[in-house]
Amino acid sequence: MTENEKKLLQVQHRLEEAQARDRAKERNARTRRLIQEGAILEKAFPKAVNMELEDLSQYLKEKLG
């Protein structure tokens, strides 16, 4: 393997690592957003805590859809 090939491989790995970090940041941001939205839903509609997800989904569709 030549020096240029090694450098190219290093650059590719750095790029892949940066992309993986970006994906992780996006996942973490989405997770945080979903948790916050769930907390808002539970605060505004306390009965949601005890409902099955499918029942909650159907209820919201009926009320909001």
Backbone as numpy.savetxt, mean C-alpha at the origin, in Angstrom:
# Nx Ny Nz CAx CAy CAz Cx Cy Cz
35.14 -11.33 -17.01 34.28 -10.15 -17.01 35.18 -8.91 -17.01
34.91 -8.03 -17.93 35.74 -6.82 -18.03 35.32 -5.80 -16.97
36.15 -4.80 -16.81 35.88 -3.74 -15.84 34.58 -3.00 -16.19
34.37 -2.76 -17.48 33.15 -2.06 -17.91 31.90 -2.89 -17.62
31.99 -4.20 -17.81 30.86 -5.07 -17.52 30.55 -5.07 -16.02
31.59 -5.07 -15.20 31.39 -5.01 -13.75 30.71 -3.71 -13.35
31.16 -2.61 -13.94 30.56 -1.31 -13.63 29.10 -1.27 -14.06
28.83 -1.81 -15.25 27.45 -1.84 -15.74 26.57 -2.67 -14.81
27.08 -3.81 -14.37 26.33 -4.66 -13.46 26.07 -3.95 -12.13
27.05 -3.22 -11.63 26.88 -2.46 -10.40 25.79 -1.39 -10.56
25.82 -0.70 -11.68 24.81 0.33 -11.95 23.42 -0.29 -12.02
23.31 -1.44 -12.67 22.03 -2.12 -12.77 21.52 -2.51 -11.39
22.41 -3.02 -10.55 22.01 -3.42 -9.20 21.59 -2.21 -8.36
22.31 -1.11 -8.51 21.92 0.09 -7.77 20.55 0.58 -8.22
20.30 0.52 -9.50 19.00 0.93 -10.03 17.90 0.02 -9.48
18.13 -1.29 -9.48 17.14 -2.23 -8.96 16.88 -1.98 -7.47
17.93 -1.69 -6.72 17.77 -1.40 -5.29 16.96 -0.12 -5.09
17.21 0.90 -5.90 16.47 2.16 -5.79 14.99 1.92 -6.13
14.74 1.12 -7.15 13.36 0.82 -7.52 12.65 0.04 -6.41
13.37 -0.89 -5.79 12.78 -1.67 -4.69 12.47 -0.75 -3.51
13.35 0.21 -3.22 13.08 1.17 -2.14 11.85 2.00 -2.45
11.72 2.43 -3.70 10.55 3.23 -4.10 9.26 2.42 -3.94
9.29 1.15 -4.36 8.10 0.30 -4.21 7.75 0.12 -2.74
8.76 -0.05 -1.91 8.51 -0.21 -0.47 7.91 1.06 0.12
8.41 2.21 -0.28 7.86 3.49 0.20 6.40 3.63 -0.23
6.10 3.26 -1.47 4.73 3.35 -1.96 3.81 2.41 -1.18
4.26 1.17 -0.92 3.47 0.22 -0.14 3.21 0.76 1.26
4.26 1.31 1.88 4.10 1.84 3.24 3.13 3.01 3.27
3.21 3.88 2.27 2.31 5.03 2.20 0.86 4.55 2.01
0.66 3.54 1.16 -0.68 3.01 0.94 -1.21 2.37 2.21
-0.38 1.60 2.88 -0.79 0.95 4.12 -1.21 1.99 5.15
-0.41 3.03 5.29 -0.72 4.10 6.24 -2.06 4.76 5.90
-2.25 5.05 4.61 -3.49 5.68 4.17 -4.70 4.79 4.47
-4.58 3.49 4.18 -5.69 2.58 4.43 -6.02 2.48 5.91
-5.00 2.47 6.75 -5.22 2.42 8.20 -5.93 3.69 8.66
-5.49 4.83 8.16 -6.12 6.09 8.55 -7.56 6.16 8.08
-7.82 5.72 6.86 -9.19 5.73 6.35 -10.07 4.79 7.15
-9.54 3.62 7.52 -10.30 2.68 8.35 -10.62 3.28 9.71
-9.67 4.00 10.28 -9.90 4.64 11.58 -10.98 5.70 11.47
-10.98 6.45 10.39 -12.01 7.47 10.19 -13.38 6.80 10.04
-13.43 5.71 9.28 -14.69 4.98 9.11 -15.21 4.49 10.45
-14.34 3.89 11.25 -14.76 3.37 12.55 -15.22 4.48 13.49
-14.58 5.63 13.39 -14.97 6.75 14.25 -16.34 7.29 13.83
-16.57 7.39 12.53 -17.83 7.93 12.03 -18.96 6.90 12.10
-18.62 5.63 12.02 -19.62 4.56 12.00 -19.14 3.43 12.91
-19.31 3.57 14.22 -18.79 2.60 15.19 -19.26 1.16 14.97
-20.45 0.98 14.38 -20.95 -0.38 14.13 -20.05 -1.15 13.15
-19.24 -0.44 12.40 -18.36 -1.08 11.42 -17.37 -2.02 12.08
-17.02 -1.75 13.32 -16.03 -2.57 14.03 -16.50 -4.02 14.14
-17.78 -4.22 14.35 -18.32 -5.56 14.57 -18.88 -6.21 13.32
-18.81 -5.55 12.19 -19.38 -6.09 10.96 -18.34 -6.89 10.19
-18.82 -7.92 9.49 -17.96 -8.65 8.56 -17.66 -7.72 7.38
-16.53 -7.91 6.76 -16.14 -7.02 5.67 -17.14 -7.02 4.52
-17.64 -8.19 4.18 -18.62 -8.26 3.08 -19.90 -7.51 3.46
-20.34 -7.65 4.70 -21.54 -6.95 5.15 -21.31 -5.43 5.14
-20.15 -5.02 5.60 -19.82 -3.59 5.59 -19.79 -3.05 4.17
-19.18 -3.82 3.28 -19.10 -3.41 1.89 -20.49 -3.25 1.29
-21.34 -4.25 1.52 -22.71 -4.19 1.00 -23.48 -3.01 1.59
-23.35 -2.79 2.88 -24.03 -1.69 3.55 -23.61 -0.35 2.94
-22.31 -0.17 2.76 -21.82 1.09 2.20 -22.27 1.29 0.76
-22.31 0.20 -0.02 -22.78 0.30 -1.39 -24.24 0.73 -1.43
-25.03 0.17 -0.51 -26.46 0.52 -0.47 -26.66 1.96 -0.06
-25.90 2.41 0.93 -26.07 3.78 1.45 -25.45 4.84 0.55
-24.32 4.50 -0.06 -23.58 5.52 -0.82 -23.69 5.35 -2.33
-24.05 4.17 -2.75 -24.05 3.89 -4.20 -25.33 4.17 -4.80
